[in-house]
Amino acid sequence: MTTDNRLLRRVSAVAGIGAIAAMGFFTASCAQEEEEAPETTTTTTTTTSPTSAAPVEPTEKAPRLEPGGPNPFSPTVVAPPAPEATPGRHR
């Protein structure tokens, strides 16, 4: 091995280690702890009478799937058929 190759390898190694160290220092300097907002708690009291309750409605709007029945989630758009071509013949 020649002296030039050794010097080049050492310079490359030092440059690589320096780049990694610089990234670490940059990351550490950007990571600041933020001050937490003061905690506030509020309490509210509501009263309702048992006769004023609204009727409960189901939240699920999806149709039910029946075994062997049609799939309500299938698309209604049909793609055009693929073009027909014979190998070796171009239109």
C-alpha positions in Angstrom: 0.0 0.0 0.0 1.3 3.4 -0.8 1.4 6.4 1.5 -1.1 8.3 -0.7 -3.8 5.5 -0.2 -3.3 5.5 3.6 -3.5 9.2 3.8 -6.7 9.2 1.7 -8.3 6.5 3.8 -7.5 8.4 7.0 -8.8 11.7 5.7 -12.0 10.0 4.5 -12.4 8.3 7.9 -11.9 11.6 9.8 -14.3 13.4 7.5 -17.0 10.7 8.0 -16.6 10.7 11.8 -16.8 14.5 11.8 -20.0 14.4 9.7 -21.6 12.0 12.0 -20.6 14.0 15.1 -21.9 17.2 13.4 -25.3 15.5 12.8 -25.4 14.4 16.4 -24.6 17.9 17.7 -27.1 19.5 15.4 -29.8 17.1 16.5 -29.0 17.7 20.2 -29.1 21.4 19.8 -32.5 21.4 18.1 -34.1 19.2 20.7 -35.3 21.7 23.2 -37.7 21.0 26.0 -40.9 23.1 25.7 -42.6 24.6 28.7 -45.8 22.8 29.5 -49.0 24.9 29.6 -50.5 25.4 33.0 -53.1 22.8 33.7 -56.6 24.1 34.2 -59.6 22.1 35.2 -63.2 23.1 34.8 -66.2 21.2 36.1 -69.7 21.6 34.7 -72.8 20.2 36.2 -75.8 19.4 34.0 -79.1 17.9 35.0 -81.7 16.2 32.8 -85.0 14.8 33.7 -85.6 11.2 32.8 -88.6 12.1 30.6 -86.6 14.4 28.3 -84.3 11.7 26.9 -84.1 11.6 23.1 -84.7 8.3 21.4 -81.6 6.3 20.7 -80.8 5.8 17.0 -78.2 3.3 15.7 -75.0 4.9 14.5 -74.2 2.2 11.9 -75.5 3.1 8.5 -73.9 0.3 6.5 -76.3 -2.3 4.9 -76.2 -5.8 6.4 -74.6 -8.6 4.4 -76.7 -11.6 3.9 -75.0 -15.0 3.1 -75.5 -15.7 -0.6 -77.1 -12.3 -1.2 -75.9 -9.5 -3.4 -72.9 -7.5 -2.3 -74.0 -3.8 -1.7 -70.3 -2.7 -1.8 -69.6 -3.9 -5.4 -68.9 -1.1 -7.9 -71.5 -0.1 -10.5 -69.0 1.0 -13.2 -67.9 -1.6 -15.6 -64.6 -1.1 -17.4 -64.4 -1.5 -21.2 -63.0 -4.8 -22.4 -59.3 -5.1 -23.2 -58.2 -4.6 -26.8 -57.8 -7.8 -28.8 -54.5 -8.4 -30.6 -52.8 -11.4 -32.1 -49.1 -11.9 -31.4 -47.1 -10.8 -34.4 -49.9 -8.8 -36.0 -50.2 -5.1 -35.3 -53.2 -3.1 -36.2 
